[in-house]
Amino acid sequence: MIWIFSFSSYRDYLIRKTIQDQPKLIISEEYTKLIELIAITIFILGQIFVLSSFYKLGITGTFLGDYCGILMDTPVTTFPFNVLNNPMYIGSTLSFFALALYYTSPVGILLTIEVYIVYQIALVFEESYTKWIYGQKNK
């Protein structure tokens, strides 16, 4: 759990630092405030998905859960899981995208795409494993 939390936090730090330190797109004044408002809105939405997922899954479900054989009675199907299959991953991706927009960072957009692709690859394995392990539990 500490390993996952630490490396996730370090990843977030590195992405934010990279976004802030790389060259920015020059945007006209009339669009700057609009882009910032859109970015803030997307960030808030992303954080709602991340934090509500964490709240529903708890520390154990978020960091240990399926991989350590600590299963919930049933998979969570209430908000935010009734809106998205993977709200923590989508929320995280939205938050990175929002930071890239806010700082008008082309590198940030590329990093967000990379994070999204990595999450999609992870889900190929995670979703099938989660279905399998809950299937085994129900037998």
N, C-alpha and C positions, 0 to 999 in steps of 0.2 A: 504494500500500500504506500509506504513512504517513498519507495523507488518510483512508482507511477506518478504520484503527486509531484515529487521533486523534478522529475524530467519533464513533465507536462508544464510545470511552472517555468522551468528553464527554457523550454521551447517557446513559450509565450513571450518571455523576456527577449529572447533573441529575435523573434519575428518583429516585435514592437521596436526594438532598437534598430534593426535593419530598415524598417519602414521609415523611421524618423531620420535616419542618417543618410539615406540615399537621395539622389537628386529628385526634385519634385516637378510635376507638370505645372506649367504656368497657366493659370486659369484667370479669366477676366473677373474683375471685382463683382460684376453683376451676378455671376454664377457661383462665386465662392461661398457665399452664405447659404445658397440653396443646396449645394453639395454637402456642406457641413451639416445642415439640418437633415438631409437624407441619411448621411453617415451616422449621425447620432440616433436616428430612428431605427436604422438597421442594427446598430450596436445594442440598443435596448431590447429589441426583439430577440437578438441572438442570446443575450444574457438571460432573458426570461426563459428561453428553452433550456439553457445550460443549468441555471439555478433551480428551476422547477424539476428538471430531471434528477438533479442531485438530491433535492428534497424528497422526491418519490422513492428513489432507490436507496437513499441513505449512504453512509460511508462504506458499509460492507458491500452493498449492491453495486456501488459505483466503482470501487477499487479492487474488490476481491471477487465477490459474487460467483458467477458461473465457473470461472477458472480454478477456483479453490474448492468447488463443490458446495459452496454455501448458497443454496437456492432459496428464492422466495417461495411462498406457498403456490403462487401462480404468477406468470409474467404480468407486469404492470400494463394496464390498458386505459388508464385515465390520463387526463392532461398531464404532460404534453405528448404522451405516447399515443393518444387517440388522434392527434393532429399529424404527427410525424413518426415514422418507425424508429428513427435514430436522432432524437431531438438534441442530444448532447453534441453529437458530431456536427449536425447542421447548425446548431447555435454557435458552436466554436468557429465554424467556417464563416458564418455571417459576421461574427465579431471581428475576425481577421480582415474580411472584406471591408467592413465599416472603417477600420483603422486605415486601410489602404486608401479609401475614398477621402477620409478626413484629411489625411496628409498628402493627398494627390500623388500617391506613390505608385508608379508603374511596377516597380520591383515588388511592392506589396501585393499588387493584383496577381503577379506571377507566383508569389509565395502562397497566396490563398488558393490558387488553382492547384498547386502542388499538394497542399494540405488536403484539399478535397479529393484528389486522386488517391492519395495514401489512405484516407478514410474509406473510400470505395473499395479499395483492395482489401483492407482489413475486414470490411463487412462481408465480403465473400466468404471468409472463414468464420467470422463471429456469428453471423445469422444462422448458418447451417449448424454450427456447434451448439448454439443456444436452443434451437429446435430439437436437436438430438438429445441434449442433456435433460431438457424438460420432458421429452418423450420417455427417456429412461426412468425418470423419477415417477412418472405416472403409471409405469408398468407394475 
